[in-house]
């Protein structure tokens, strides 16, 4: 049995939500101590790391990384800051990174520059002797925190009570959920999905059951269900704070989709009004948004897809294209810099990074790399064996389907 290292859930406060928002695209690097001055409650590090200037950290990370060679692999999600993603051996969305985590057999350690559920998934998919490290243990995901396993199990029991054991509800959980929820799906004939493969997993689920319980992002669930022709009046939202999720028994029986009441605080900022403004300013603009955005924003956009889809759309667009993007700002800024022959901009003029992805400051990366060079593994993410086995069933179904 492996001990579970469960990080403290540090909710995003209003202060943190707005602390790193800018109106001038300037997300320049600062020392970790300076960032703590905004009033955030991240994992504390020895003072030397807290005070190190961005240049010193850059130099220190480069040297530590070189000393470790191929004993370590660094995976970086597209939403990471530039000062961190530059050290990633591989970049991707959560689907691509989960595949990569499963294929890095020679590395002793996998440093996951992303958020907690991604590191858990990497631990489940990597080999047992590999160590997965999350540089800052408080880097969670506010959407994932909206679905707690106890509430999900209560919901599952309620659905069985109303629909009877014979009725087939197939649970699908978005990658952005805890290992315990992925395990619940694994045990109950369900599957994991990402924004890259949500449609394929819906097809899989609808071939096996009459209804889908979709966790935890109601928007991805609704947007995908609409693509399958499921009408809005066949979808109910499950509020875990209300009896029967806030629904009547009849509504539960009539529903085809049960959507958990969760959302992404980054993607729900994008609005139909912002899209209209972009079109007014640039009549030829192509608007692309992430499917975690609201149904209204997705329907007003020209296209929608995962971060990998958005990245490919921008890089494949002809020179001179104007593209407005509705996703996390670190990624949009990077796409703009990498495509100087096109005009790429964020739909929202107030520039806010994902607060929890932003918690991976370079000081944390430096600290974990120095630890490995000294033979010390810090911030290892280990999923309990039984949970890992059951979650792996749901993840393997996803990898097979997609
Ligand atoms: S962008 Fe949204 S879903 Fe993704 S990690 Fe941040 S809060 Fe979670």
Boltz pocket constraint, residues with backbone or C-beta under 6 A from the ligand:
constraints:
  - pocket:
      binder: B
      contacts: [[A, 79], [A, 115], [A, 140], [A, 141], [A, 142], [A, 143], [A, 144], [A, 176], [A, 263], [A, 264], [A, 265], [A, 266], [A, 267], [A, 328], [A, 354], [A, 355], [A, 356], [A, 357]]
      max_distance: 6.0
